[in-house]
Amino acid sequence: MIPFRYEELQTLASACSKINHRDSMAIAGGTTMIDLMKLNVLMPESVVHVRNVLSSDVEIREDKLIIGAGCTMARLADHAFVKGKLPAVHQSLILAASPQISNMATLGGNLLQRTRSTYFRHTDMPVQHDSKQESERASSDTGSSERGSSERGDFGDGVETSLLAVLGNNGKLVGMYPSDFGVTFVAFGGEVVLSRPDGERVVAARDFYRVPRDSFQYTTILEPNEVIKELRLPLSGTLTNNLYLKIRERSSYAFALTSCSVGLQLSGDRISAAAVALAWRVTVVGHRAELTQPKRFPGAEVHCGVMHDVANELLAHGTHLSDGTDVVIMTHDFDRDVELMEVLLDSSVRSIGLLGPKRRLAQLVTRLYQRGRRLSDRDLDRIRSPLGLDIGAISPAEIATSIVAELIAITRQRDDGLLHARRQPIHPPSMHEQLDTLFAGIIEPEAVSS
């Protein structure tokens, strides 16, 4: 660790005027920042303590949960409303860290965590140098110098990939974002309030993060002289029927190898709204204008119109139905399914997932043959029906989690435990009628691609 100057100011505005996130950095709990300073990954000339000028209050105001950026993870996790009414938020907090860290780490700092990848945290990690493919070091907009997005293979066959990003990596070796709470905060439409000397601005959590491109690792849009002041979480219907799923190497104090936060709002036995957070670009297509509205799918690109016409337009666009795209179909209309399948089979999409029993797929294939469409081996390999991982899912939330799990498996080229590979019935015969009714409400509107 290099020498630095420590400052403690009396107002948030004066602290903001001192902090540029390069030479001068903010510190609150310090549970991550001090480690990175010890490793000489961060080398600020001055450190400004902001814990004393940030609120730690948690309150409900105008149908939103308002969280002061100085609130600790432990304080929020122990809040009665969070424990009783917001299961995914509570789970993402209690699964995140040891009690010691949870009692020190603030929520504002939690959102700004840096990757735990060894290649970022240990600057002396050996890198295979190649005159044509030398790993670059890039400075993010917040001033943190880090290893750039390297082509797969730059580090040699022994590269440690467990904490590298699988999704949203633009085909590069990119450090994985480590915050559990951050995933849930994005999934449920959180907002970040940023304070600066001349006022403040509010940014959607989904827009707060920049996914990796060619010249930098993931970072945020936090500008010089800005500090996170508070977090706002809309109290939507999806926040009460939800799940945070974390997969890690051990059961305590371990960062996620992959994680997902999923929420559903139910109207009877139908899903009226859904929230999912993964590093995917999501496109929603439907033909019912009252349901296909951007406000129902925050962060997604939404299209409404005649289904196969919209699909053809997306195909012409090029990037929407590419070889990195996975499509999920549920239209409640067999003829519309057939028309969509013809468009999708002519595209280069990686997979086409169908909900419902296997007999529906058999009927679709038969109709396609009757229309003169001969399916190749590649076509059949791309079709996955029923879509989902075999986890015994029954409820809508479990089925949604199962579907997301298979999409992750496709990305990671894993083929274990998939429902479409199962030969026995998925559910006992007595449940088929009940589940057929349930499937009718799984996805509204009809087609989602990621």
C-alpha positions as CSV (number, residue, x, y, z in Angstrom):
1,M,0.0,0.0,0.0
2,I,1.3,3.4,-0.9
3,P,1.0,6.4,1.5
4,F,-2.3,8.4,1.2
5,R,-4.0,11.4,2.8
6,Y,-7.1,10.8,4.9
7,E,-9.9,13.4,5.0
8,E,-13.2,13.6,6.8
9,L,-15.6,16.4,5.8
10,Q,-18.8,17.6,7.4
11,T,-21.2,17.8,4.5
12,L,-22.0,15.6,1.5
13,A,-21.6,18.5,-0.9
14,S,-18.0,19.2,0.3
15,A,-17.1,15.5,0.1
16,C,-18.4,15.4,-3.5
17,S,-16.3,18.4,-4.4
18,K,-13.2,16.5,-3.2
19,I,-13.8,13.1,-4.8
20,N,-12.8,12.4,-8.4
21,H,-12.6,8.6,-8.2
22,R,-9.0,8.7,-9.4
23,D,-6.5,10.6,-7.2
24,S,-9.2,11.1,-4.5
25,M,-11.6,8.3,-3.6
26,A,-14.6,7.9,-1.3
27,I,-14.5,5.3,1.5
28,A,-17.4,4.3,3.8
29,G,-17.2,0.7,5.1
30,G,-13.9,0.0,3.2
31,T,-14.4,-3.8,3.2
32,T,-13.3,-4.0,-0.5
33,M,-11.4,-0.8,-1.0
34,I,-8.8,-1.3,1.7
35,D,-8.0,-4.8,0.2
36,L,-7.5,-3.3,-3.2
37,M,-5.3,-0.5,-1.8
38,K,-3.2,-3.1,0.0
39,L,-2.8,-5.0,-3.3
40,N,-1.9,-1.7,-5.1
41,V,-4.8,-2.2,-7.5
42,L,-6.1,1.2,-6.2
43,M,-3.6,3.8,-5.4
44,P,-5.4,7.1,-4.5
45,E,-3.4,10.1,-3.2
46,S,-6.3,10.9,-0.8
47,V,-9.2,9.0,0.8
48,V,-12.3,10.9,1.8
49,H,-14.4,9.3,4.5
50,V,-18.2,9.7,3.6
51,R,-19.8,7.4,6.1
52,N,-20.6,10.2,8.5
53,V,-22.3,12.3,5.8
54,L,-24.5,9.5,4.4
55,S,-27.9,8.5,5.8
56,S,-28.2,4.9,7.1
57,D,-32.0,5.1,7.3
58,V,-34.5,2.7,5.7
59,E,-38.0,3.9,5.1
60,I,-41.0,3.4,2.8
61,R,-42.0,6.5,0.9
62,E,-44.3,6.8,-2.1
63,D,-44.5,3.1,-2.7
64,K,-40.7,2.8,-2.7
65,L,-38.2,1.4,-0.3
66,I,-35.7,4.2,0.4
67,I,-32.3,3.1,1.6
68,G,-29.6,5.5,2.7
69,A,-26.3,4.7,1.0
70,G,-24.6,4.6,4.4
71,C,-26.9,1.7,5.5
72,T,-25.0,-1.5,6.2
73,M,-25.9,-4.8,4.6
74,A,-26.7,-6.2,8.1
75,R,-29.0,-3.3,9.0
76,L,-31.1,-3.7,5.8
77,A,-31.2,-7.5,6.1
78,D,-32.5,-7.2,9.7
79,H,-35.2,-4.6,8.8
80,A,-38.6,-6.1,9.6
81,F,-40.2,-5.1,6.3
82,V,-37.3,-6.6,4.2
83,K,-37.3,-9.8,6.3
84,G,-41.1,-10.3,6.1
85,K,-42.0,-8.9,2.6
86,L,-39.0,-8.9,0.3
87,P,-37.5,-12.4,0.2
88,A,-35.1,-11.9,-2.8
89,V,-33.7,-8.8,-1.2
90,H,-33.2,-10.5,2.1
91,Q,-31.7,-13.6,0.5
92,S,-29.2,-11.6,-1.5
93,L,-28.0,-9.9,1.6
94,I,-27.7,-12.8,4.0
95,L,-26.0,-15.0,1.4
96,A,-23.5,-12.4,0.5
97,A,-20.9,-12.1,3.3
98,S,-19.7,-13.0,6.8
99,P,-21.4,-11.2,9.7
100,Q,-18.3,-9.1,10.3
101,I,-18.3,-7.8,6.7
102,S,-22.1,-7.4,6.6
103,N,-21.9,-5.1,9.7
104,M,-19.3,-2.9,8.1
105,A,-20.1,-2.9,4.4
106,T,-22.5,-0.1,3.2
107,L,-25.1,-0.6,0.4
108,G,-23.6,2.3,-1.6
109,G,-20.2,0.6,-1.6
110,N,-21.7,-2.8,-2.3
111,L,-23.0,-1.6,-5.6
112,L,-19.5,-0.4,-6.5
113,Q,-17.7,-3.6,-5.8
114,R,-14.9,-4.7,-8.2
115,T,-14.4,-8.1,-9.6
116,R,-12.8,-10.8,-7.4
117,S,-11.0,-12.3,-10.4
118,T,-7.4,-13.1,-9.6
119,Y,-6.2,-11.3,-12.7
120,F,-7.7,-8.0,-11.5
121,R,-6.8,-8.2,-7.8
122,H,-3.2,-9.5,-8.2
123,T,-1.3,-7.4,-10.7
124,D,1.6,-9.8,-10.5
125,M,-0.4,-12.7,-11.9
126,P,1.5,-14.2,-14.8
127,V,0.1,-13.3,-18.2
128,Q,1.2,-15.1,-21.4
129,H,2.6,-12.2,-23.5
130,D,2.2,-12.4,-27.2
131,S,3.3,-9.6,-29.6
132,K,0.1,-9.9,-31.5
133,Q,-2.3,-10.4,-28.5
134,E,-0.8,-8.6,-25.6
135,S,-3.2,-8.0,-22.7
136,E,-3.9,-4.3,-22.4
137,R,-4.4,-2.3,-19.3
138,A,-7.3,0.1,-19.5
139,S,-8.6,2.9,-17.3
140,S,-12.3,2.9,-16.6
141,D,-14.3,6.1,-16.4
142,T,-14.0,5.9,-12.6
143,G,-10.2,5.9,-12.9
144,S,-9.5,2.3,-11.8
145,S,-6.7,0.8,-13.9
146,E,-7.4,-2.8,-14.7
147,R,-6.6,-5.5,-17.2
148,G,-8.5,-5.1,-20.4
149,S,-10.8,-7.5,-22.2
150,S,-8.4,-10.1,-23.5
151,E,-9.2,-12.7,-26.2
152,R,-9.7,-16.2,-24.9
153,G,-6.4,-18.0,-24.9
154,D,-4.2,-14.9,-24.0
155,F,-3.6,-16.5,-20.5
156,G,-2.8,-19.9,-21.9
157,D,-4.6,-23.2,-21.2
158,G,-4.3,-22.8,-17.4
159,V,-6.4,-19.7,-17.1
160,E,-8.5,-19.4,-13.9
161,T,-12.0,-18.8,-15.2
162,S,-14.2,-19.5,-12.1
163,L,-14.6,-15.8,-11.4
164,L,-14.7,-14.6,-15.0
165,A,-18.0,-13.4,-16.6
166,V,-20.0,-16.0,-18.6
167,L,-22.6,-13.5,-19.9
168,G,-22.2,-10.0,-21.2
169,N,-18.5,-10.5,-21.9
170,N,-18.5,-9.7,-25.6
171,G,-16.5,-12.8,-26.2
172,K,-13.6,-11.7,-24.0
173,L,-12.0,-12.7,-20.6
174,V,-13.8,-10.3,-18.3
175,G,-14.0,-10.2,-14.6
176,M,-17.4,-11.1,-13.1
177,Y,-19.4,-8.6,-11.1
178,P,-19.5,-9.9,-7.5
179,S,-22.4,-8.1,-5.7
180,D,-25.4,-10.3,-4.8
181,F,-27.6,-7.4,-3.7
182,G,-26.7,-5.6,-7.0
183,V,-28.2,-8.4,-9.0
184,T,-31.5,-8.2,-7.1
185,F,-31.5,-4.4,-7.2
186,V,-31.2,-4.4,-11.0
187,A,-33.8,-7.1,-11.4
188,F,-36.5,-5.2,-9.5
189,G,-36.0,-1.8,-11.1
190,G,-34.0,-0.1,-8.5
191,E,-32.8,3.5,-8.8
192,V,-29.6,5.1,-7.7
193,V,-29.6,8.7,-6.4
194,L,-26.2,10.4,-7.2
195,S,-25.3,13.5,-5.2
196,R,-22.9,16.1,-6.6
197,P,-22.0,19.7,-5.6
198,D,-24.7,21.3,-7.7
199,G,-27.5,18.9,-6.9
200,E,-28.3,15.3,-7.7
201,R,-29.5,13.0,-10.5
202,V,-31.4,9.7,-10.4
203,V,-30.3,6.8,-12.6
204,A,-32.0,3.4,-13.2
205,A,-29.8,0.7,-11.7
206,R,-29.9,-1.2,-15.0
207,D,-28.3,1.9,-16.7
208,F,-25.9,2.5,-13.9
209,Y,-23.6,-0.3,-15.0
210,R,-21.7,-0.4,-18.3
211,V,-21.2,-3.9,-19.7
212,P,-17.8,-4.7,-21.1
213,R,-16.8,-3.6,-24.6
214,D,-13.6,-3.8,-26.5
215,S,-11.7,-1.2,-24.4
216,F,-12.7,-1.7,-20.8
217,Q,-14.0,-4.1,-18.1
218,Y,-17.4,-3.5,-16.5
219,T,-17.7,-0.2,-14.7
220,T,-20.3,2.4,-13.8
221,I,-21.5,5.8,-15.1
222,L,-20.4,7.4,-11.8
223,E,-18.8,10.7,-12.8
224,P,-16.1,12.8,-10.9
225,N,-17.5,14.6,-7.9
226,E,-20.5,12.2,-7.6
227,V,-21.3,10.0,-4.7
228,I,-24.1,7.5,-4.2
229,K,-26.6,9.2,-1.8
230,E,-29.5,6.7,-1.6
231,L,-31.1,3.7,-3.2
232,R,-34.7,3.5,-4.2
233,L,-36.5,0.2,-4.8
234,P,-40.1,0.3,-6.2
235,L,-42.4,-1.9,-4.2
236,S,-43.8,-3.8,-7.2
237,G,-45.9,-7.0,-7.1
238,T,-42.9,-9.0,-8.3
239,L,-41.0,-8.2,-5.1
240,T,-43.3,-10.3,-2.9
241,N,-43.2,-13.6,-4.9
242,N,-39.6,-14.1,-5.8
243,L,-36.3,-15.9,-5.4
244,Y,-32.6,-15.1,-5.3
245,L,-30.6,-18.2,-6.5
246,K,-26.8,-18.3,-5.9
247,I,-24.5,-21.0,-7.0
248,R,-21.1,-21.0,-5.2
249,E,-18.3,-23.4,-4.3
250,R,-19.1,-23.5,-0.6
251,S,-22.1,-22.7,1.5
252,S,-20.8,-19.6,3.3
253,Y,-18.8,-16.5,2.5
254,A,-18.2,-17.4,-1.1
255,F,-18.8,-15.2,-4.2
256,A,-21.3,-16.5,-6.7
257,L,-20.1,-18.5,-9.7
258,T,-23.5,-17.5,-11.1
259,S,-26.6,-16.0,-9.6
260,C,-30.1,-14.9,-10.6
261,S,-32.9,-12.9,-9.1
262,V,-36.4,-13.7,-10.4
263,G,-39.8,-12.3,-9.3
264,L,-43.3,-12.8,-10.5
265,Q,-46.6,-10.9,-10.0
266,L,-49.5,-13.3,-10.2
267,S,-53.1,-12.5,-11.2
268,G,-54.9,-15.7,-10.2
269,D,-52.9,-18.5,-11.9
270,R,-51.5,-16.1,-14.5
271,I,-48.3,-14.1,-14.5
272,S,-49.0,-10.5,-15.0
273,A,-45.5,-9.2,-14.5
274,A,-42.0,-10.6,-14.2
275,A,-38.6,-9.4,-13.2
276,V,-35.3,-11.2,-14.0
277,A,-31.7,-10.0,-13.6
278,L,-29.0,-11.6,-15.7
279,A,-26.4,-9.9,-18.0
280,W,-28.6,-10.4,-21.0
281,R,-30.0,-8.2,-23.6
282,V,-33.7,-9.0,-23.6
283,T,-36.2,-8.5,-26.4
284,V,-40.0,-9.0,-25.8
285,V,-42.4,-9.5,-28.7
286,G,-46.2,-9.6,-28.4
287,H,-49.3,-8.9,-30.4
288,R,-51.5,-7.6,-27.6
289,A,-51.0,-3.9,-27.2
290,E,-52.4,-3.8,-23.6
291,L,-49.8,-6.3,-22.5
292,T,-46.8,-5.5,-24.7
293,Q,-45.8,-2.2,-23.0
294,P,-42.3,-1.1,-22.1
295,K,-43.3,-0.2,-18.6
296,R,-44.1,-3.9,-17.9
297,F,-40.6,-5.0,-19.0
298,P,-38.1,-2.5,-17.6
299,G,-34.7,-2.8,-19.3
300,A,-36.0,-4.8,-22.2
301,E,-36.6,-3.9,-25.8
302,V,-40.3,-4.3,-26.5
303,H,-42.0,-4.8,-29.9
304,C,-45.7,-5.1,-30.5
305,G,-47.3,-6.2,-33.8
306,V,-48.1,-9.2,-36.0
307,M,-45.7,-11.8,-34.5
308,H,-44.1,-13.3,-37.6
309,D,-43.8,-9.8,-39.2
310,V,-41.9,-8.5,-36.1
311,A,-39.7,-11.6,-36.1
312,N,-38.9,-11.0,-39.8
313,E,-38.0,-7.4,-39.0
314,L,-35.7,-8.5,-36.1
315,L,-34.1,-11.0,-38.5
316,A,-33.4,-8.3,-41.0
317,H,-31.9,-6.2,-38.3
318,G,-29.2,-8.8,-37.8
319,T,-28.2,-8.5,-34.2
320,H,-31.5,-9.6,-32.6
321,L,-31.7,-13.1,-34.1
322,S,-28.0,-13.9,-34.3
323,D,-26.0,-17.0,-33.3
324,G,-25.8,-15.7,-29.7
325,T,-29.6,-15.4,-29.3
326,D,-31.8,-17.8,-27.4
327,V,-35.6,-17.6,-28.1
328,V,-38.4,-18.6,-25.8
329,I,-41.9,-19.1,-27.4
330,M,-45.4,-19.3,-25.8
331,T,-48.1,-17.7,-27.9
332,H,-51.3,-19.7,-26.9
333,D,-51.9,-20.0,-30.6
334,F,-50.7,-23.1,-32.5
335,D,-50.8,-21.5,-36.0
336,R,-48.8,-18.5,-34.7
337,D,-46.3,-20.9,-33.2
338,V,-45.8,-22.6,-36.6
339,E,-45.3,-19.2,-38.4
340,L,-42.8,-18.1,-35.8
341,M,-40.9,-21.4,-36.0
342,E,-40.5,-21.0,-39.8
343,V,-39.0,-17.6,-39.3
344,L,-36.7,-18.7,-36.5
345,L,-35.5,-21.8,-38.3
346,D,-34.4,-19.6,-41.2
347,S,-32.3,-17.5,-38.7
348,S,-29.0,-18.4,-37.0
349,V,-30.4,-18.3,-33.5
350,R,-28.6,-20.6,-31.1
351,S,-31.7,-22.2,-29.5
352,I,-35.5,-22.1,-29.8
353,G,-37.3,-23.0,-26.6
354,L,-40.9,-24.0,-26.3
355,L,-43.1,-24.3,-23.2
356,G,-45.6,-27.0,-22.8
357,P,-45.6,-30.8,-23.1
358,K,-43.6,-32.8,-25.7
359,R,-46.7,-33.7,-27.7
360,R,-47.0,-30.0,-28.7
361,L,-43.6,-30.2,-30.3
362,A,-44.6,-33.3,-32.2
363,Q,-47.6,-31.5,-33.5
364,L,-45.5,-28.5,-34.5
365,V,-43.0,-30.7,-36.4
366,T,-45.8,-32.5,-38.2
367,R,-47.4,-29.2,-39.3
368,L,-44.1,-27.9,-40.5
369,Y,-43.7,-31.1,-42.6
370,Q,-47.2,-30.6,-44.0
371,R,-46.2,-27.1,-45.1
372,G,-43.1,-28.4,-46.9
373,R,-40.5,-27.6,-44.2
374,R,-38.0,-30.4,-43.8
375,L,-36.1,-30.1,-40.6
376,S,-32.4,-30.8,-40.7
377,D,-30.4,-32.3,-37.8
378,R,-29.2,-28.8,-36.9
379,D,-32.8,-27.6,-36.8
380,L,-33.8,-30.4,-34.4
381,D,-30.7,-29.8,-32.3
382,R,-31.7,-26.1,-31.8
383,I,-35.3,-26.9,-30.7
384,R,-35.7,-27.4,-27.0
385,S,-39.0,-28.6,-25.7
386,P,-40.0,-28.6,-23.0
387,L,-37.6,-25.9,-22.1
388,G,-36.0,-25.9,-18.7
389,L,-33.7,-27.7,-16.3
390,D,-35.1,-30.7,-14.6
391,I,-35.4,-29.3,-11.0
392,G,-38.9,-30.6,-10.3
393,A,-40.4,-27.1,-11.0
394,I,-44.1,-26.8,-10.4
395,S,-44.9,-23.2,-9.3
396,P,-44.5,-20.3,-11.8
397,A,-41.5,-18.9,-10.0
398,E,-39.8,-22.4,-10.1
399,I,-40.6,-22.8,-13.8
400,A,-39.2,-19.4,-14.6
401,T,-36.0,-20.3,-12.6
402,S,-35.8,-23.6,-14.5
403,I,-36.0,-21.9,-17.9
404,V,-33.3,-19.3,-17.0
405,A,-31.1,-22.2,-15.7
406,E,-31.3,-23.9,-19.1
407,L,-30.4,-20.7,-20.9
408,I,-27.3,-20.5,-18.7
409,A,-26.5,-24.1,-19.4
410,I,-26.7,-23.4,-23.1
411,T,-24.3,-20.5,-22.7
412,R,-21.9,-22.7,-20.7
413,Q,-22.3,-25.6,-23.1
414,R,-23.6,-28.0,-20.5
415,D,-26.2,-30.6,-21.3
416,D,-26.9,-32.3,-17.9
417,G,-30.4,-32.5,-16.4
418,L,-32.4,-30.9,-19.3
419,L,-36.1,-31.5,-19.5
420,H,-36.2,-32.1,-23.3
421,A,-33.7,-35.0,-22.8
422,R,-35.9,-36.7,-20.3
423,R,-37.8,-39.8,-21.5
424,Q,-40.2,-40.2,-18.6
425,P,-43.1,-37.9,-18.0
426,I,-42.0,-34.7,-16.2
427,H,-45.0,-34.9,-13.8
428,P,-47.4,-37.6,-12.7
429,P,-50.4,-38.0,-15.0
430,S,-52.7,-36.5,-12.4
431,M,-50.9,-33.2,-12.6
432,H,-50.9,-32.8,-16.4
433,E,-54.3,-31.1,-16.6
434,Q,-53.3,-28.7,-13.8
435,L,-50.0,-27.8,-15.4
436,D,-51.5,-27.4,-18.9
437,T,-53.6,-24.6,-17.4
438,L,-50.6,-23.2,-15.6
439,F,-48.5,-23.1,-18.8
440,A,-51.2,-21.0,-20.4
441,G,-50.1,-18.1,-18.2
442,I,-46.4,-18.6,-18.0
443,I,-45.4,-15.9,-20.5
444,E,-47.4,-12.9,-21.5
445,P,-46.7,-11.6,-24.1
446,E,-45.6,-14.4,-26.3
447,A,-42.0,-14.5,-27.3
448,V,-38.9,-13.5,-25.4
449,S,-35.3,-13.6,-26.8
450,S,-32.1,-13.0,-24.8
